[in-house]
């Protein structure tokens, strides 16, 4: 066997060994280390043994990635068990936090290996971001429980999950009001009207000089200035929130679509003219396909703007339902777990919305240079 220098694994081993010389908790009145409990000791030693084995071998493929990932999973149980078994109190358990820092190096190495595997196994393209998200949730849970952070300041993911489970009907009603009624209707109408006006502006050039400066002016108006006006115009129900979303999404779609239509090269235009193609034939067969990356860029930007616009607009007036209403109401009641549960639902919905658009973009613009893979 030959030793291979790996700074991530060496960093993990160094910090893990260092953690043995510091307390990881308390047993009554005295400080204790990893040697206090055999289960804790095994959970710490297993990922260390895996790291040493990896340093002494040359395997860099799927088996190595899975083995290091297994080491991260086993090692992640040690801090949780230490908090439950021992009386861990904040930063007094120095050894525990040194070990967690070292475990971060091991998780980094695992994600690096999984990323290399994802180059030839497509399923791991989803495993890597999922692993990273789970790691962040793990750190969040560990910090909030290990440091004893009050739930009023920052609830743990466990408490947020319990709040989601206990308030599922309420959160679904808020989701339906905000996302299904406000976001989808405002997003479709705002993006659709922005796209159609972009075609009109492209066809009638003098409109570009008058409309685009107006678009820059409207885009600079803050949402907190638009939302109360829309509530006064369209009422307290979802229509006013959809109107805010239309204002927020119209001009990004207009500007990106125009940029995409103008990105068609002269060679393609000259070729279509040599075929005696009309304006509309050139538009549908050449210019719009070339503009798809710009259009999808606007759609992805607007997917986040729509969620933000709907939630913020609900702060200025809404029926007794909606994500924005729930956040503003439960903050006043100090039900921070429900507030974070609502934020979690909004974040998941926004991410799925963005992901669906990104998937459609990949399917429709597979020919674009950004999706070409090196051979």
N, C-alpha and C positions, 0 to 999 in steps of 0.2 A: 504494500500500500504506500502511496505517496501523499504527502501532506499538501493540501491546496489552500492558499491564503484566501480567506473570505472575511472581509471586515465586519459584515453583519453578524455572522455566526460567532466570530471571535468577540465582538462586543457583547453579544448575549451571554456567552460563557463567562466573560470577565465580570459582568454585572451580577450574574447569578452566583458566582463564587463569592463576590463581595457581599451579597445579601446574607450569606451564612454568618457573617461576623456582626450583624446588627439584629436588634429585636424585631419580630414580626407581630408581636402582640403581648398580652399580659395574662398571666395565670394567677389570679388573686392579687398579690402585691409585688410579684417579681416579673421581670421581663423574660420572654422565652423566644427561642429561635425556631428554625424549621425542624430541628431535631426533637422538638417537644412532642410531635405527633408523627407516627410512622406513615400515615396516609399522606400528610403534607409533604413529608420527605420524598416519598415515591413520586408524587406529582411534580416535584421540582426536578428530581434526578432524571426522569424519563426524557423530557425534551433536551436536557443537557447531553444525555447519552446519544440521542438521535443526532444532535449537532456535531458531536465528536465523530460519529460514524460517517456523517456526510463530509466532514473535512478530510477524512482519510480515504474517500472513494472519489471516483471521477464521474459518477452518474449525474447527469444534469436534466434528464428527461422527466417523463410523467411519474415514474416511481419515486424519484427524489422530491418532486413537488408534493406528492401525496404524503410522503414520509415527514417532510418538514411541516406540512399543514397539520398532520396528526400530532406532532410535537407541540404546536401552538395550541391546539384544542386541549390536550392533556395539561399543559402548563397553565392554561387560563383558569382551570379549576382550583389551582392552589391558592391564589389570593382570596377567592370567594369562600373557600373552606376555612381559610385562616380567619376571616372576618366572622364567620359563624361559630367556629370552635373556640377561638381566642378572643380576648377582650381588646380588639383593635381600636385604638383611639387616635384618629387623625394622623398627624405626622410623627407621632411618637413611635409608630411601627415603621421605622426607617427601612429596615430590611425588606419589608413587603413592597414599598414603593420603588426601591432600587431594583427589585426583581421585575416589577411591572415595566419599568423603563427598559430593562434588558429584553423582556418579552416583546416589546415593540420592535426591536431589531430582528428578532426571529420571525415575527409576523411580516415585516418588510421583506425578508428573504423569501418567505413563502409566497407572497404576492408576486415577487419578481420571477420566481420559477413558474408560477401558474400563468403569468403573462407570456412567457416563452412558449409554454404548451399551447396557449390559445392561438398561436400563429398557425398551427396545423390541426387543432381540434376546436371547432367553432363553439362548442358548448361552453368551453372555459372562458370565452369572451363575456359570458354572463356571470360566471363563477367569481371572477376577479372583482368586479364592482360589488357583488353581493358580499364577498369576504370583507372588503374594505368597509362597507356599511355596517356589517355585524361587529367588526372590530371597534368602530366608533361607538356603537351602542354599548359594547362591553366596557369600554373605558368610562363612558357616561355612568353606567350602573355602578361600576367599581368606585368611582370618585364620589358619587353622591352617598353611597352606603358606607364606604371606608372612612370618609372624612366627616360623616354625620351632618351633611348639609341639610338644613330644614327644607321640607317639601314646599313651603311657601316661596322660598327663593328659587329652588330648582328641583322639581320632582324627578325621581328616577324613572327610567323606561318601564320598569315593572309597575310602578304606580300609574303611569300613563296608560299602559295596556289594560290595567284593571278598570280605569276610568272609561276607556273605550268600550270595554265589555259591559260595564254596568249602565252606560248611557247610550247604547247602540241605537235604540229607536229615536232618541232625540237627535243624535248625530246624523242619522239617515235623513231625518226631516230637514235638518240644516243643509245637508249635502244636496238634497233635491231642490230646495229653494235657491241656493246660491249657484250651484253648478249647472243643474239641468235647466232651470228656468232662466237665470241671469247670464251665466257665463257662455253657455252654448249659443243662446239666441243672439247675444251681443257680439260674440266672436264671429258667427256666421255672417251676420248682417254687416258688421264693420269690415271684415276682410273681403267679403263679396263686393260691397260698394266701393272699397278702395281699389280692388282689382278692375272693376268696370270703369271707374273714373280714370284709372291709369291708361286703359285702352283708349278712352275718349281724348285724354290729353295728348297721347302719342299721335292720334289721328289729327288733332287740331293743335298745332304747335303753339299758337299764341296763348292758349290757356295755361301752358306750362309756366309762362312768365308771371301770370297773375295768381295761379293757384298754389304753387310751391312756396312762395314767401308766406302766404297765408297759412299753409300747413306748418311751417316752422314756428309761426307765431302761436298757433293753437297748441302745438306739441309742447311749447314752453310753459303753458298754463298748468299749475300744479293741480293734482287730482282733488285736493281738499278745497280748491276753489270751484271746481266743476261740479262735484257731487251735490252740494246743497242746492245749487241752481237746478240741477236735473230732478232732484226730489220735489222742488217746488213746481216744476213744469209737468212732471209725469206721475206724481203721487208717490206713496210710500211702498208700493209693491215692487215686484221684480222689474217692471218696465223702466223705472228710473235707473236701476243698476245696469240694465242692458244698454241704456242710452249713454251712461258713463263709459262703458266698455267700447261702444261704437266710436266715441270720440277718441279714445286711447289707441284703438287698433286701426283706425281708418288711414291715418297718414303714414305709419310705418309700412303698411301694405302698398300704399300709393307710391311712395318713394322707392321701395325695393323693386316693385314691378317695373317702374320706369327705368331704373338702372339696369334691370335684366333685359328689357326690350332694346336698350341702346348698346348692349354688350355684344350683339351679333356682329361678326366680322364683315368686312367689305367683300371678301371673297365669296362668302355665302350669299350675300345680297346680289352681287353681280351674276352669280350662277343662276339664281332664281329669275333675275331680269332677263337673262339670255333665254329662259324658257317661257318668257312672256307671262310670268306669274303676276296676278293681281296683288293689291295690298293685303287683302284678307288671306289669300293663299300663302303669301310670304309670312304673314303673322302666325297662322295656325300650324304651318308645316316647318318653319325654321325659327322664327323669333321667340315664340312662346316656349317651345322645347328648350331653347338655349337659356331662357329666363327662369326655368324651373328652379335651379339652385337659389336664385334671388327670392323667388316667391316662397319657397319653403323656409328660407331664412326669416322672412317676415312672419310666416305662420308660427314658427317656433318662438320668436320673440313675443308675438302677440298672445301665445298660449299662457305665458307667465304674466303678461300685463293684464290679461282678462281676469285671472284669479285675483291678482292684487287689487284691481279696480273694483271688482264686485265686493270683496271683503271690506275694503276701506269705505266704499259708498254706503254700506249697511250701517256704518257708525253714525251716519247723518239722518237716519230715518228708515225704518223697515217694520214689517209686521213682527210679531213675537216669534220669529223663526229666521234662521240664517246663520252662517258662520260668523260674520262680523258682529251680528247681534249677540251671539252666544259668547264671543270673546269679551265684548264690552260689558255684558251683564255679569258674567262669572268672575271677571276681575274685581268688580265692585263687591262681590260676595266673598272674595278671597278663596274661591274654588279654583286654585291654580292648576290642579290636575286636569279638570275639565277644559280649561283654557289650552293647556298643552295637548290634550287629546284632540281638540278641534284643529289646532295648528298641525298636528301630525296627519290628520285626515286630509287637510288642505295640501300639505306637502306631498303626500302619496298621490292624490288625485292630479296635482300639477305635474308631478314627475311622469305619471302614466300618460297624461295628455301629451306631454312633450315627447315621450318615447314612441307613442303611436305615430306622431308626425314625423319623427326621425326615421322610423321604419318605412313609412310611405315614401319618404324622400329617397331612401336607399333603393327601394324597389323601382322608382320612376327615374332616378338620375344615376343609375348604375354605370352609365357611360362616362360620367364626369371624372376628371383627373384625380379628384380627392379620394375616389373609391378604388383606384387602380392599385393592385397589390404587386409588390416587387416579386419578380420571378427569378 
